[in-house]
């Protein structure tokens, strides 16, 4: 196993475990809010680990499926900085693949676990927020590249930016 593969594996495992640790309480609150707590009528349970929708779909395996989804979401977030380790076309391809994997994991989590709050918050809103986060990350990275380039140009004694007048 290469060092890069080990790095990915470690981040996947750590991210997945953190995902489970963070999303179990969050998911329990979401499941309660959606399934009969504050947003809907019916009996109120203070905390429900498995969503009603997933329990209806998966039966006795619902808990394992839900914990697997939490692990998947944590793993995807755990490797979120690694796509930015490349450059050029590799950077773009890895970032797009990571966005697709994150969107897929989020879609599974929202749809299977019933995190759409009874159709109040549709999946499109979650995906739009995810796309906005990605755009902000790319904007921050672009600003960082621009600052690095300006610093390099300054150290080399070049003008900060070549304008039309300089080329003429």
Buried (B, 14 or more C-beta within 10 A) or exposed (E): EEEEEEEBEEBBBBBBBBBBEBBBEEBBBBBBBBBBBEEEEEEEEEEBBBBBBBBEEBEEEBEEBBBBBBBBBBBBBBBBEBBBEEEEEEBEEBBEEBBEBBBEBBBBBBEBBBBBBEEEEEBEEBBEEBEEEBEEBBEEEEEEEEEEEEEEBEEEEEEEEEEEEEEE
